[in-house]
Amino acid sequence: MVSSSVYGFEQTLDQIDAVLRGFGYRVWMSHNNSLPVNSKFSNFENCLRAVKRCDAFLGIISGQYGSGRASRIRSITHRELLKAIDLNKRRWVFVDHDVVVARQLLKQFQYDDHGKKKNLNFKPTPYLDDIRVIEMYEDAMRVKIPLKRRTGNWVQEYRSAADLLRQIEAQLSNPRGLWPRRTF
């Protein structure tokens, strides 16, 4: 399953879909309408059920937080990531370079001297539309778990669509060597 925000990222998602299919994966992605949908469930529920059923999870964190969000409700992309972590799915997570930089720049304003999170009055920018993108990145890195016990926390930075596709190829080009089934 490929999970990411969609708007402004459609062309890259189309390329990712084509690359993964070329490797032999069956790709589940809401953008390309290949996600299994049951009309008895909400969009959120269908997405979370797909995370439960997928063999592997590819998450992409861009500067856009994603759809289905409200002021106190996490986006569906964020919830999918948390579900994949909770279920200990085999996963690869990639993060846009701008998010990495934004986290470093904003860290001094997000936490007090004791490491407690502060309320930050954040206004959307072209690089980061919601401060919760950084929270999603930190959740993917599993920063709340002590480093000695932290696993499944690899989050790879990318700087361009070409860079992201190259990294996907490096990690996922051999589905037979990774999975008993070929559903992604």
Secondary structure, 3 states (H helix, E strand, C coil): CEEECCCCCHHHHHHHHHHHHHCCCECCCCCCCCCCCCCCCCHHHHHHHHHHHCCEEEEEECCCCCCCCECCECCHHHHHHHHHHHCCCEEEEEEEHHHHHHHHHHHHHHECCCCCECCCCCCCCCCCCCCHHHHHHHHHHCCCCCHHHCCCCCEEEECCHHHHHHHHHHHHCCHHHHCCCCEC
